[in-house]
Amino acid sequence: MKVVERSRYNGHEIFETRRLTFTPYEYSEENIHNVMNLIRDQLNPTILTPKYREENKNNPMFGHCYHSTQALYYLMNTNNLVPMSATDYRNDKHWWLQDGDKIYDITRDQYYSVGENPPYEQGRPSKWYGWKQRPHQKSLKLIMSILDFVKSEYCYETIKP
């Protein structure tokens, strides 16, 4: 079982922890591509902040790189995947995962569909956004929507100390 937690803080004190417990996918080339397709199928504009919704209307992968990458990272049972990011031609940060030379980018089509290339050559290992590198709530919701879709059991609980 895998446990992914997102705590909420008042100053430096935790006042609530959201805990998601589930069985991750075993890390294989076939499984990672299957999970990438599952994630891609669950992406929709309602997940996005208003900043990204307009361009997403004509480019359905635009704006989804961070939460889809983070969801893939947590759904796989491995320590080999490295979060990577780089600034793209729009001056936006793009995210993907890498295992050595293998690139796993769920939203790469957002570039190819407009005649651009993803910024892989400028990519650097990157820490997740946010304080204490905690998973984003959007990523947790995306993970749960995938687990619901495949009818996988999981436990999502809110714990107050």
C-alpha positions as CSV (number, residue, x, y, z in Angstrom):
1,M,0.0,0.0,0.0
2,K,1.1,3.5,-0.6
3,V,0.2,6.5,1.6
4,V,0.2,10.0,0.2
5,E,-0.5,12.8,2.7
6,R,-1.2,16.5,2.4
7,S,-1.1,18.4,5.7
8,R,-2.6,21.8,6.4
9,Y,-0.7,24.1,8.7
10,N,-1.4,27.0,11.0
11,G,2.0,28.5,11.1
12,H,4.2,25.5,11.7
13,E,1.5,23.4,13.4
14,I,-0.4,20.8,11.5
15,F,-4.2,21.2,12.1
16,E,-5.4,18.7,9.5
17,T,-4.0,15.9,7.3
18,R,-5.6,14.5,4.2
19,R,-4.4,10.9,3.7
20,L,-4.9,8.8,0.6
21,T,-4.0,5.1,0.9
22,F,-4.1,2.9,-2.2
23,T,-2.2,0.1,-4.1
24,P,0.1,1.7,-6.6
25,Y,0.9,0.3,-10.0
26,E,4.0,-1.8,-10.4
27,Y,6.6,0.1,-12.4
28,S,7.0,-1.3,-15.9
29,E,7.0,0.3,-19.3
30,E,3.6,-1.1,-20.1
31,N,2.0,0.0,-16.8
32,I,3.4,3.5,-16.9
33,H,2.0,4.0,-20.4
34,N,-1.4,2.5,-19.3
35,V,-1.5,4.8,-16.3
36,M,-0.5,7.8,-18.5
37,N,-3.5,7.0,-20.7
38,L,-5.8,6.7,-17.7
39,I,-4.6,10.1,-16.5
40,R,-5.0,11.7,-19.9
41,D,-8.6,10.4,-20.1
42,Q,-9.5,12.0,-16.8
43,L,-8.2,15.5,-17.7
44,N,-10.8,18.2,-18.2
45,P,-10.9,22.0,-18.0
46,T,-12.7,22.0,-14.6
47,I,-9.5,21.0,-13.0
48,L,-7.7,24.1,-14.3
49,T,-7.4,27.6,-12.8
50,P,-9.1,30.3,-14.9
51,K,-5.6,31.4,-16.2
52,Y,-5.3,28.2,-18.3
53,R,-8.9,27.5,-19.4
54,E,-9.0,29.8,-22.4
55,E,-6.1,28.3,-24.2
56,N,-7.2,24.8,-23.1
57,K,-10.4,25.2,-25.2
58,N,-8.3,24.7,-28.4
59,N,-5.4,22.8,-26.8
60,P,-6.8,20.2,-24.4
61,M,-3.5,19.2,-22.8
62,F,-2.6,22.8,-22.0
63,G,-2.4,23.6,-18.3
64,H,-2.5,20.0,-17.1
65,C,1.2,19.2,-16.9
66,Y,1.8,19.7,-13.1
67,H,-1.1,17.8,-11.6
68,S,-0.9,15.0,-14.2
69,T,2.8,14.6,-13.7
70,Q,2.4,14.6,-9.9
71,A,-0.4,12.0,-10.1
72,L,1.7,9.7,-12.3
73,Y,4.6,10.1,-9.8
74,Y,2.5,8.9,-6.9
75,L,0.5,6.2,-8.8
76,M,3.7,4.3,-9.7
77,N,5.5,2.0,-7.3
78,T,9.1,3.2,-7.9
79,N,11.7,5.6,-6.7
80,N,13.3,5.8,-10.2
81,L,11.0,8.6,-11.5
82,V,12.4,12.1,-11.2
83,P,10.2,15.2,-11.5
84,M,11.6,17.5,-14.2
85,S,10.7,21.0,-15.3
86,A,11.8,23.7,-17.6
87,T,10.5,27.0,-18.9
88,D,8.8,26.7,-22.3
89,Y,8.4,29.1,-25.2
90,R,5.4,30.8,-23.5
91,N,7.6,31.4,-20.4
92,D,5.5,28.9,-18.5
93,K,7.0,26.1,-16.5
94,H,6.4,22.6,-18.0
95,W,6.6,19.4,-15.9
96,W,7.3,15.7,-16.8
97,L,8.9,12.7,-15.2
98,Q,12.2,11.0,-16.2
99,D,13.9,7.7,-15.6
100,G,17.4,8.2,-17.0
101,D,16.9,9.0,-20.7
102,K,13.3,7.9,-20.7
103,I,10.8,10.8,-20.7
104,Y,7.2,10.4,-19.5
105,D,5.2,13.4,-20.4
106,I,1.4,13.1,-20.3
107,T,0.8,16.5,-21.8
108,R,3.5,16.7,-24.5
109,D,0.8,17.0,-27.2
110,Q,0.1,20.6,-26.0
111,Y,3.4,21.5,-27.8
112,Y,3.2,19.4,-30.9
113,S,-0.4,20.5,-31.6
114,V,0.9,24.1,-32.0
115,G,4.1,23.3,-33.9
116,E,6.4,23.6,-30.8
117,N,8.7,21.2,-29.0
118,P,8.6,20.5,-25.2
119,P,11.5,22.1,-23.4
120,Y,13.2,18.8,-22.5
121,E,16.7,20.0,-23.3
122,Q,16.5,22.7,-20.6
123,G,15.0,20.3,-18.1
124,R,16.3,20.0,-14.6
125,P,15.3,17.8,-11.6
126,S,12.8,19.8,-9.7
127,K,11.1,19.8,-6.3
128,W,7.3,19.9,-6.2
129,Y,5.7,23.3,-5.7
130,G,4.6,24.3,-2.3
131,W,5.7,24.2,1.2
132,K,7.3,20.9,2.3
133,Q,6.8,19.5,-1.3
134,R,3.4,18.3,-0.3
135,P,1.1,16.9,-3.1
136,H,-1.4,19.4,-4.5
137,Q,-5.1,18.8,-3.8
138,K,-5.7,18.7,-7.6
139,S,-3.3,15.8,-7.9
140,L,-5.0,13.9,-5.1
141,K,-8.4,14.4,-6.7
142,L,-7.0,13.3,-10.1
143,I,-5.5,10.1,-8.4
144,M,-8.9,9.3,-6.8
145,S,-10.7,9.8,-10.1
146,I,-8.4,7.3,-11.7
147,L,-8.8,4.8,-8.9
148,D,-12.6,5.3,-9.1
149,F,-12.5,4.7,-12.9
150,V,-10.5,1.5,-12.6
151,K,-12.6,0.4,-9.5
152,S,-9.6,0.2,-7.3
153,E,-10.1,0.4,-3.6
154,Y,-8.6,3.3,-1.7
155,C,-9.1,5.1,1.6
156,Y,-9.2,8.9,1.7
157,E,-9.5,10.3,5.2
158,T,-9.1,13.6,6.9
159,I,-7.3,13.4,10.2
160,K,-7.3,16.2,12.8
161,P,-4.7,15.9,15.6
